[in-house]
Amino acid sequence: MKKKNLSNLEIATKLIHVGNEPDKETGAVIPPIFQTSTYVQSSPGKHNGYEYTRSHNPTRTRLEECLAASEKAKYAITTSSGMAAITLMMHALPKGSNIICGDDVYGGTFRLFTTVFQNDHNFIFLDTTNIEEIKKTLLEKKISLIWLETPTNPLLKISDIKKITSLAKAHKTKVIVDNTFMSPYFQNPLDLGADIVMHSMTKYLNGHSDVVGGVLMLNNKALYNKIWTLQNSIGPSASPFDSWLVLRGLKTLAVRMEAHQKNAMKIAKWLEGHKKIEKVIYPGLKSHPQHKIAKKQMSGYGGMITFFTKGGLKEARKVLEKVTLFALAESLGGVESLIEHPAIMTHASIPKEIREKSGIHDNLIRISAGIEDVDDLINDLENALK
Ligand SMILES: *Cc1c(COP(=O)(O)O)cnc(C)c1O
């Protein structure tokens, strides 16, 4: 079989070719699903690198190769959920680590840090768009890790990755970026100085709302080995079938992200001009407080839009109940459009006073713009707002 040169390719090509070499045995163009828990050995300890699927699986290996190439990382570790990936990362840090974490992170991340790892590490929640506050905290305490989510969920606040990573380097602090909202297609945090990138594969990477999964990607071999050992010991490895589905979904990541963004931009602009809307947050709008940083560090603005209806919960609830194309559901990043109410749904695990303080009010609605015809989506919203 001809050997393709897969380095130096653009991401849209890598997503289709890396990890997708034809099956060596049969020539099958599409990689098989190795739905097996164990592997035969020719003599005790003599095998082809595969012993047991919790440790290694060829389908998962292919997925990890493709993902690592997409983020220009040396290593990728895929897990059974995004939360499992975050859990592995927390176990990889020495007990008692000081961790700076954004105050507007994914609700599940906040819950994991405050109800599972609160006795293992010391979490300092702050607004990571505020560089001065990060600077001050780095001077006050020895910080092991900065947990960045940018853009955040649901307020789409954008932190300056390059500025934060250069500050962190001076203090030997590692930086991890939850890159779920942008996907590797629109943002590559490792290029901006981050040490680790994390994604919920459930969202844009898989893109079809039929898998729950996560991934950590990095270049540091020692840390990779540590995380792999944790993965093998704790056991949240991605299953062969889920790995296969994500490998399949990734092939269209480039066209999907372009379509998500095109629709989101049009919807955001339309919402901004609507009389029943108080405010729209979308990184691609000039009105976004960190639009300049977004333009600098992202190559696109993604498919997530947050808006505030005029009025309160009652008015917001009406919109959520009346839409027909938008599915009222948690999650995001699938080809179908979703709509949700963070205060009641995704962010209910965050105490009300913290939620309100960070700006997640009862009239806030979050949209994950799908790749349907955008005029149909706008008509659906128009009817619901009437
Ligand atoms: C969904 C999500 C997670 C958690 O991932 P799961 O796959 O649901 O476990 C983490 N971070 C962000 C930004 C997310 O959207």
The ligand as an SDF file (V2000), in Angstrom:
LIG
                    3D

 15 15  0  0  0  0  0  0  0  0999 V2000
  -19.9360   19.1190   28.0070 C   0  0  0  0  0  0  0  0  0  0  0  0
  -18.7590   19.8340   28.5130 C   0  0  0  0  0  0  0  0  0  0  0  0
  -17.8800   19.2430   29.4300 C   0  0  0  0  0  0  0  0  0  0  0  0
  -18.1320   17.8670   30.0100 C   0  0  0  0  0  0  0  0  0  0  0  0
  -18.0790   16.8650   29.0600 O   0  0  0  0  0  0  0  0  0  0  0  0
  -18.9770   15.5270   29.0970 P   0  0  0  0  0  0  0  0  0  0  0  0
  -18.5920   14.8600   27.8280 O   0  0  0  0  0  0  0  0  0  0  0  0
  -20.4110   15.9590   29.1560 O   0  0  0  0  0  0  0  0  0  0  0  0
  -18.5870   14.7630   30.3070 O   0  0  0  0  0  0  0  0  0  0  0  0
  -16.7790   19.9730   29.8280 C   0  0  0  0  0  0  0  0  0  0  0  0
  -16.5530   21.2140   29.3700 N   0  0  0  0  0  0  0  0  0  0  0  0
  -17.3830   21.8220   28.4920 C   0  0  0  0  0  0  0  0  0  0  0  0
  -17.0700   23.1990   28.0240 C   0  0  0  0  0  0  0  0  0  0  0  0
  -18.5090   21.1580   28.0390 C   0  0  0  0  0  0  0  0  0  0  0  0
  -19.3330   21.7600   27.1780 O   0  0  0  0  0  0  0  0  0  0  0  0
  1  2  1  0
  2  3  1  0
  2 14  2  0
  3  4  1  0
  3 10  2  0
  4  5  1  0
  5  6  1  0
  6  7  2  0
  6  8  1  0
  6  9  1  0
 10 11  1  0
 11 12  2  0
 12 13  1  0
 12 14  1  0
 14 15  1  0
M  END
$$$$
